[in-house]
Amino acid sequence: MHQVFVNTHNEIVKLLGQTKTKISLALTALVPVLAAIALGRLEAGIGLSLGRGLPQLMLDLFAAVWLPLFLFMAAAETFSGEYAARTIKLVLLRPLTRAAAFASKVLALLAYAASLLAAVGVASVAAGLARDARTTIAGLPETLLAYIAAFVAMAAVVCTAAFVAQWLRSGVGALTLCVFLYVAAKLLPFVWPEAAVWSLFAYTDWHTLWIGGAASAGKLLQAFSFLLSGCALTYTAGWYLFERKSF
């Protein structure tokens, strides 16, 4: 366990040290501020009221597009990028098993997902307080639940991306494949509606079920169980492929 903790810390430091990661975090914090300014002008100009707090609106946008893309980029660099650069050998030379190495990389990606959600959440709440303090404060309890639920969905995205990244030794190729599979999974239900029930990517917006009592406790538990089992399956499959790789 100590080996996993130490290597997870190393992976987080390595991930946060990348320019792409810094830019992603900066954009994640900046977009809610710009959105607050734009929405304020829109509502003042035409008298339009969106009826929802800014933190929840930003979560809808980020969970659907931005966060999965940033996580795909990070997973591709963490796994396939290191395979291509052959720096993965430096990790395996340390006194830890392959299972521990894989676990630490996934944990670092989960920490990155939590950091992205925290960045958009804090920036959105701050901007929301400046734009419409009453609506933002009233929606804080549901907002917190929604962001926690979104982390579960993003964990499924992380585990799936870590699994897909084992297929290729190119960071660009892994990112392209992840994006292709994500877009395909989002579009497939329009042709085959039943596919949405079995797709982990179809649940990136399940946080909306936690807002306003939109779903029963049974439905929430069913969706949570599906996401949790999906995380377990994709993580195990990714770890199995990682163990069998030759570097």
C-alpha positions as CSV (number, residue, x, y, z in Angstrom):
1,M,0.0,0.0,0.0
2,H,2.9,2.4,0.8
3,Q,4.4,1.7,-2.7
4,V,1.0,2.6,-4.3
5,F,0.8,5.8,-2.3
6,V,4.3,6.9,-3.1
7,N,4.0,6.1,-6.8
8,T,0.6,7.8,-7.0
9,H,2.1,10.9,-5.6
10,N,4.9,10.7,-8.3
11,E,2.3,10.2,-11.0
12,I,0.2,13.2,-9.8
13,V,3.3,15.4,-9.7
14,K,4.3,14.2,-13.2
15,L,0.8,14.8,-14.5
16,L,0.4,18.2,-13.0
17,G,3.8,19.2,-14.3
18,Q,2.7,18.9,-17.9
19,T,1.8,22.0,-19.8
20,K,-1.4,20.4,-21.2
21,T,-2.6,19.7,-17.7
22,K,-2.0,23.3,-16.5
23,I,-3.8,24.7,-19.5
24,S,-6.7,22.3,-19.0
25,L,-7.1,23.4,-15.3
26,A,-6.8,27.1,-16.2
27,L,-9.4,26.8,-18.9
28,T,-11.7,24.9,-16.6
29,A,-11.5,27.7,-14.1
30,L,-11.8,30.5,-16.7
31,V,-14.8,29.3,-18.7
32,P,-17.3,29.6,-15.8
33,V,-16.2,33.2,-15.3
34,L,-16.6,34.1,-19.0
35,A,-20.0,32.3,-19.0
36,A,-21.2,34.3,-16.0
37,I,-20.3,37.5,-17.8
38,A,-22.0,36.4,-21.1
39,L,-25.1,35.1,-19.3
40,G,-25.4,38.3,-17.3
41,R,-25.3,40.4,-20.4
42,L,-27.8,38.1,-22.2
43,E,-30.3,38.2,-19.3
44,A,-29.9,42.0,-19.0
45,G,-30.3,42.5,-22.7
46,I,-33.4,40.4,-23.5
47,G,-34.8,39.6,-20.1
48,L,-34.1,35.9,-20.3
49,S,-33.9,33.8,-17.2
50,L,-32.3,30.4,-17.4
51,G,-33.9,29.3,-14.1
52,R,-30.9,27.3,-13.0
53,G,-27.7,28.1,-11.1
54,L,-24.5,28.7,-13.0
55,P,-22.6,25.8,-11.2
56,Q,-25.2,23.3,-12.5
57,L,-25.2,24.7,-16.0
58,M,-21.4,24.5,-16.1
59,L,-21.4,21.0,-14.9
60,D,-23.8,20.0,-17.7
61,L,-21.4,21.4,-20.2
62,F,-18.2,20.1,-18.8
63,A,-19.4,16.6,-18.0
64,A,-20.7,16.2,-21.6
65,V,-17.6,17.5,-23.5
66,W,-14.7,19.1,-21.7
67,L,-14.0,16.7,-18.8
68,P,-14.1,13.5,-20.9
69,L,-11.8,15.1,-23.5
70,F,-9.3,16.3,-20.8
71,L,-9.4,12.9,-19.1
72,F,-8.8,11.1,-22.5
73,M,-5.8,13.3,-23.1
74,A,-4.4,12.6,-19.7
75,A,-4.9,8.8,-19.9
76,A,-3.4,8.7,-23.4
77,E,-0.3,10.5,-22.1
78,T,-0.1,8.5,-18.8
79,F,-0.1,5.2,-20.5
80,S,0.3,5.2,-24.3
81,G,2.6,8.3,-24.2
82,E,4.9,6.5,-21.8
83,Y,4.9,3.4,-23.9
84,A,5.9,5.3,-27.0
85,A,8.6,7.3,-25.1
86,R,9.7,4.1,-23.3
87,T,9.7,5.9,-20.0
88,I,7.4,3.3,-18.6
89,K,10.6,1.2,-17.9
90,L,11.6,3.8,-15.3
91,V,8.4,3.1,-13.4
92,L,8.8,-0.6,-13.6
93,L,12.4,-0.5,-12.3
94,R,11.1,0.8,-9.0
95,P,10.4,-1.7,-6.2
96,L,6.7,-2.1,-7.0
97,T,4.5,-4.7,-8.9
98,R,2.8,-4.0,-12.2
99,A,-0.5,-4.1,-10.4
100,A,0.7,-1.3,-8.1
101,A,2.1,0.7,-11.0
102,F,-1.2,0.4,-12.9
103,A,-3.3,1.3,-9.8
104,S,-1.1,4.3,-9.0
105,K,-1.6,5.7,-12.6
106,V,-5.4,5.2,-12.4
107,L,-5.5,6.8,-9.0
108,A,-3.5,9.8,-10.3
109,L,-6.1,10.1,-13.2
110,L,-8.9,10.0,-10.6
111,A,-7.2,12.7,-8.6
112,Y,-7.0,14.8,-11.8
113,A,-10.7,14.2,-12.5
114,A,-11.5,15.4,-9.0
115,S,-9.2,18.5,-9.5
116,L,-11.1,19.4,-12.7
117,L,-14.4,19.1,-11.0
118,A,-13.2,21.1,-8.1
119,A,-11.9,23.8,-10.4
120,V,-15.1,24.1,-12.3
121,G,-17.2,23.9,-9.2
122,V,-15.3,26.6,-7.2
123,A,-15.1,28.9,-10.2
124,S,-18.8,28.4,-11.0
125,V,-19.9,29.0,-7.5
126,A,-17.8,32.2,-7.2
127,A,-19.0,33.5,-10.5
128,G,-22.6,32.5,-9.6
129,L,-22.4,34.4,-6.4
130,A,-21.4,37.5,-8.3
131,R,-24.1,37.0,-10.9
132,D,-27.0,35.7,-8.9
133,A,-26.2,35.1,-5.2
134,R,-29.7,34.0,-4.2
135,T,-30.1,31.3,-6.8
136,T,-26.5,30.0,-6.3
137,I,-26.8,29.8,-2.5
138,A,-30.2,28.1,-2.7
139,G,-28.9,25.5,-5.1
140,L,-25.6,24.7,-3.2
141,P,-26.8,21.4,-1.5
142,E,-28.0,20.0,-4.9
143,T,-25.0,21.3,-6.6
144,L,-22.7,19.5,-4.2
145,L,-24.6,16.2,-4.7
146,A,-24.5,16.7,-8.5
147,Y,-20.7,17.2,-8.5
148,I,-20.1,14.2,-6.3
149,A,-22.3,12.1,-8.7
150,A,-20.4,13.5,-11.7
151,F,-17.2,12.3,-10.1
152,V,-18.6,8.7,-10.2
153,A,-19.4,9.1,-13.9
154,M,-15.9,10.6,-14.6
155,A,-14.3,7.6,-12.7
156,A,-16.0,5.4,-15.2
157,V,-14.6,7.5,-18.0
158,V,-11.1,7.3,-16.5
159,C,-11.2,3.5,-16.1
160,T,-12.5,3.0,-19.6
161,A,-9.8,5.4,-21.0
162,A,-7.1,3.5,-19.1
163,F,-8.4,0.2,-20.6
164,V,-8.5,1.6,-24.2
165,A,-5.0,3.1,-23.8
166,Q,-3.6,-0.4,-23.4
167,W,-4.5,-1.2,-27.0
168,L,-2.1,1.3,-28.6
169,R,1.5,2.5,-28.0
170,S,0.9,5.9,-29.4
171,G,-0.5,8.7,-27.3
172,V,-2.2,10.4,-30.3
173,G,-3.6,7.1,-31.5
174,A,-5.0,6.3,-28.0
175,L,-6.6,9.8,-27.7
176,T,-8.1,9.5,-31.2
177,L,-9.6,6.1,-30.4
178,C,-11.0,7.3,-27.1
179,V,-12.7,10.3,-28.7
180,F,-14.0,8.1,-31.5
181,L,-15.5,5.6,-29.1
182,Y,-17.0,8.3,-27.0
183,V,-18.7,10.1,-30.0
184,A,-19.9,6.7,-31.3
185,A,-21.3,5.8,-27.9
186,K,-23.1,9.1,-27.7
187,L,-24.6,8.8,-31.2
188,L,-25.4,5.1,-31.2
189,P,-28.6,5.5,-29.0
190,F,-30.1,7.7,-31.8
191,V,-30.0,4.6,-34.0
192,W,-30.3,1.9,-31.4
193,P,-32.0,3.4,-28.2
194,E,-31.3,0.2,-26.1
195,A,-27.5,0.8,-26.4
196,A,-27.8,3.7,-23.9
197,V,-28.6,1.3,-21.2
198,W,-25.3,-0.6,-21.6
199,S,-23.0,2.3,-22.4
200,L,-20.9,3.8,-19.6
201,F,-20.5,7.0,-21.6
202,A,-24.3,7.4,-21.7
203,Y,-24.2,8.2,-18.0
204,T,-21.9,11.2,-18.1
205,D,-25.0,13.4,-17.4
206,W,-26.5,11.2,-14.6
207,H,-25.8,14.0,-12.1
208,T,-28.9,15.6,-13.5
209,L,-30.9,12.9,-11.8
210,W,-29.8,14.2,-8.4
211,I,-31.3,17.7,-9.0
212,G,-34.8,18.5,-8.0
213,G,-35.8,14.9,-7.1
214,A,-35.8,13.9,-10.8
215,A,-35.3,10.2,-10.0
216,S,-36.3,7.8,-7.3
217,A,-33.8,6.3,-4.9
218,G,-34.1,2.9,-6.7
219,K,-33.2,4.4,-10.0
220,L,-30.2,6.3,-8.6
221,L,-29.0,3.1,-6.9
222,Q,-29.4,1.2,-10.1
223,A,-27.3,3.7,-12.1
224,F,-24.7,3.9,-9.4
225,S,-24.4,0.1,-9.3
226,F,-24.0,0.0,-13.1
227,L,-21.3,2.7,-13.0
228,L,-19.4,1.0,-10.2
229,S,-19.5,-2.4,-11.9
230,G,-18.4,-0.7,-15.1
231,C,-15.4,0.8,-13.3
232,A,-14.5,-2.6,-11.8
233,L,-14.7,-4.4,-15.2
234,T,-12.8,-1.8,-17.3
235,Y,-10.2,-1.4,-14.5
236,T,-9.7,-5.2,-14.3
237,A,-9.5,-5.5,-18.1
238,G,-7.0,-2.7,-18.3
239,W,-4.8,-4.1,-15.5
240,Y,-4.8,-7.5,-17.2
241,L,-3.6,-6.0,-20.5
242,F,-1.0,-4.0,-18.6
243,E,0.3,-7.1,-16.9
244,R,0.7,-8.9,-20.2
245,K,2.5,-6.1,-22.0
246,S,6.2,-6.4,-22.9
247,F,8.2,-3.3,-22.6
